[in-house]
């Protein structure tokens, strides 16, 4: 699974992307966020505020209950605003 971090989330994790074999039980976006929060305390801080971090799975907006499969691309980013 490829995990990508955009904008200031790169600084929170120290990387722009990573390949990850999630442990058993990480089968949804929420479970992945919980797993990553354990690895990156500053990412956990960002997740603590509702709506601060958005997620896409395979370039489609995803909700916490969205299921994950091996080979998925999961991206985390702040809300996008237009002007």
C-alpha positions as CSV (number, residue, x, y, z in Angstrom):
1,X,0.0,0.0,0.0
2,X,1.3,3.4,-0.9
3,X,0.7,6.2,1.6
4,X,1.1,9.8,0.5
5,X,1.2,12.9,2.6
6,X,0.5,16.4,1.2
7,X,1.1,20.0,2.4
8,X,2.1,20.4,6.0
9,X,1.4,16.7,6.7
10,X,4.7,16.0,5.1
11,X,6.4,17.9,7.9
12,X,4.3,16.1,10.5
13,X,5.5,12.6,9.3
14,X,8.9,13.6,7.9
15,X,8.1,12.1,4.5
16,X,6.1,12.7,1.3
17,X,5.2,9.1,0.8
18,X,5.9,5.6,2.0
19,X,5.2,2.0,1.1
20,X,3.4,0.1,3.9
21,X,2.3,-3.4,4.6
22,X,-0.3,-2.7,7.2
23,X,-0.6,-5.1,10.1
24,X,-3.6,-7.4,10.3
25,X,-6.7,-5.6,11.4
26,X,-5.9,-2.5,9.4
27,X,-8.7,-2.8,6.9
28,X,-10.3,0.6,6.8
29,X,-9.2,4.2,6.5
30,X,-9.9,4.8,10.2
31,X,-7.8,1.8,11.2
32,X,-5.0,3.0,9.0
33,X,-5.2,6.5,10.5
34,X,-5.0,5.0,14.0
35,X,-2.0,2.9,13.0
36,X,-0.2,5.9,11.5
37,X,-1.1,8.0,14.6
38,X,0.9,5.5,16.6
39,X,3.9,5.8,14.4
40,X,3.8,9.6,14.0
41,X,2.8,11.6,17.1
42,X,2.6,14.9,15.2
43,X,0.3,13.3,12.7
44,X,-1.9,12.1,15.6
45,X,-2.1,15.7,16.8
46,X,-3.5,16.7,13.4
47,X,-6.0,13.9,13.4
48,X,-7.3,14.9,16.8
49,X,-9.1,17.9,15.3
50,X,-12.1,16.8,13.2
51,X,-12.0,17.9,9.6
52,X,-8.3,19.0,9.6
53,X,-7.1,15.9,7.6
54,X,-8.9,14.6,4.6
55,X,-8.3,11.2,2.9
56,X,-8.5,9.8,-0.6
57,X,-8.2,6.2,-1.6
58,X,-7.1,5.6,-5.2
59,X,-7.8,9.3,-5.9
60,X,-11.4,9.2,-4.6
61,X,-12.4,11.0,-1.4
62,X,-12.8,8.5,1.3
63,X,-14.6,8.3,4.7
64,X,-13.2,6.6,7.8
65,X,-15.2,3.4,7.1
66,X,-13.9,3.1,3.5
67,X,-12.3,-0.4,3.2
68,X,-8.7,-0.8,2.1
69,X,-7.1,-3.4,-0.1
70,X,-3.5,-4.3,-0.8
71,X,-2.1,-2.1,-3.5
72,X,-4.3,0.9,-2.7
73,X,-2.9,4.4,-2.8
74,X,-4.0,6.3,0.3
75,X,-3.4,10.1,0.4
76,X,-3.8,12.4,3.4
77,X,-4.1,16.1,2.9
78,X,-5.6,19.2,4.5
79,X,-9.0,20.5,3.3
80,X,-8.9,22.1,-0.1
81,X,-10.4,25.5,-0.5
82,X,-10.9,27.6,-3.7
83,X,-10.7,31.2,-4.2
